[in-house]
Amino acid sequence: MGVVHHAVYPIYFEQARVDWLRIMGMHYQRMEDSGVMLPLNKLTIDYKKPAKFGDILMVKTGLYQLPSATITFDYEIRNQYEELLTLGQTVLVFVKQSTGRPMRCPDEIMNLIENAIPKD
């Protein structure tokens, strides 16, 4: 078919999210080592135009709002011609590893996010 299979897009979102968190100073391994898990709760994908094999794809990742017990990311995938191909959103839940129960966003993570947001 010459197009990227629809099942690949969540992988693009995951990699972009992991990179975004790493750039902010949050590493998944360090989070898990501190007893915090961040499983996916919801995934939304709006396919606008197919990506083709050989396209150079750029995934823009942004935070929808400051986290609470959940953290929501928005995504845009564009090709090398800046054409909008896909919009997406993921909702992840902060979970305390020892209990398996939801928890509020840890202060360390909230501080990193708040410090990265431009002040007016």
C-alpha positions as CSV (number, residue, x, y, z in Angstrom):
1,M,0.0,0.0,0.0
2,G,2.9,2.3,0.5
3,V,1.5,3.9,3.6
4,V,2.4,3.6,7.3
5,H,0.1,1.1,9.1
6,H,-2.3,2.8,11.5
7,A,-1.0,0.6,14.4
8,V,2.4,2.4,14.3
9,Y,1.1,5.8,15.3
10,P,0.8,5.0,19.0
11,I,4.4,3.9,19.0
12,Y,5.3,7.3,17.5
13,F,3.3,9.0,20.3
14,E,5.0,6.9,22.9
15,Q,8.5,7.7,21.7
16,A,7.7,11.4,21.4
17,R,6.3,11.4,25.0
18,V,9.3,9.6,26.4
19,D,11.6,12.1,24.7
20,W,9.5,15.0,26.0
21,L,9.7,13.7,29.5
22,R,13.4,13.1,29.2
23,I,14.0,16.6,27.9
24,M,12.1,17.9,30.9
25,G,14.4,15.9,33.2
26,M,12.0,13.0,33.9
27,H,13.3,9.6,33.1
28,Y,10.9,6.6,33.0
29,Q,13.4,4.4,34.7
30,R,14.0,6.9,37.5
31,M,10.2,7.3,38.0
32,E,9.7,3.6,38.2
33,D,12.7,3.2,40.6
34,S,11.0,5.7,42.8
35,G,7.8,3.6,42.9
36,V,5.8,5.6,40.3
37,M,4.3,4.0,37.2
38,L,2.6,5.9,34.4
39,P,0.3,3.5,32.4
40,L,-1.8,4.6,29.5
41,N,-5.5,5.2,30.2
42,K,-6.8,6.7,27.0
43,L,-5.5,7.0,23.4
44,T,-7.2,9.1,20.7
45,I,-6.0,9.3,17.1
46,D,-7.5,11.5,14.4
47,Y,-5.9,10.4,11.0
48,K,-6.0,13.3,8.6
49,K,-3.8,12.1,5.8
50,P,-1.7,8.9,5.5
51,A,2.1,9.0,6.1
52,K,3.9,7.3,3.3
53,F,6.9,5.0,3.6
54,G,10.0,7.2,3.1
55,D,8.3,10.3,4.7
56,I,10.3,12.2,7.2
57,L,7.9,12.6,10.2
58,M,8.0,15.1,12.9
59,V,6.0,14.6,16.1
60,K,5.1,17.7,18.0
61,T,4.3,16.9,21.7
62,G,2.7,19.2,24.2
63,L,1.2,19.1,27.6
64,Y,-2.6,19.6,27.5
65,Q,-2.7,21.0,31.1
66,L,-0.8,20.7,34.4
67,P,-1.1,17.2,35.7
68,S,-3.1,16.0,38.7
69,A,-3.5,12.2,39.0
70,T,-3.4,12.1,35.2
71,I,-1.2,13.7,32.6
72,T,-2.5,14.5,29.1
73,F,-0.3,14.9,26.1
74,D,-1.3,16.3,22.7
75,Y,0.5,15.3,19.5
76,E,0.7,16.5,15.9
77,I,2.5,14.5,13.2
78,R,3.6,16.3,10.1
79,N,5.7,15.2,7.1
80,Q,8.7,16.9,5.6
81,Y,6.4,19.2,3.7
82,E,4.7,20.4,6.9
83,E,1.5,18.7,6.0
84,L,-0.6,17.7,9.0
85,L,-1.0,14.0,8.9
86,T,-2.3,13.0,12.4
87,L,-3.6,14.5,15.6
88,G,-3.5,12.5,18.8
89,Q,-3.9,12.6,22.6
90,T,-2.9,10.3,25.4
91,V,-4.0,10.3,29.0
92,L,-1.7,8.5,31.5
93,V,-2.3,7.9,35.1
94,F,0.2,8.3,37.9
95,V,0.1,5.0,39.9
96,K,1.8,4.1,43.1
97,Q,3.7,0.9,42.3
98,S,3.4,-0.6,45.8
99,T,-0.5,-0.3,45.9
100,G,-1.4,-0.2,42.2
101,R,-3.6,2.7,43.0
102,P,-3.8,6.2,41.4
103,M,-1.8,8.9,43.0
104,R,-1.3,12.7,42.5
105,C,1.5,13.8,40.3
106,P,4.7,13.7,42.4
107,D,6.0,17.1,43.5
108,E,9.4,16.5,41.8
109,I,7.6,16.0,38.4
110,M,5.2,18.9,38.9
111,N,8.2,21.2,39.8
112,L,10.0,20.2,36.6
113,I,7.0,20.9,34.5
114,E,6.1,24.2,36.2
115,N,9.7,25.4,35.8
116,A,9.7,24.6,32.1
117,I,6.5,26.6,31.4
118,P,7.2,30.1,30.2
119,K,6.0,32.8,32.7
120,D,4.0,35.7,31.4
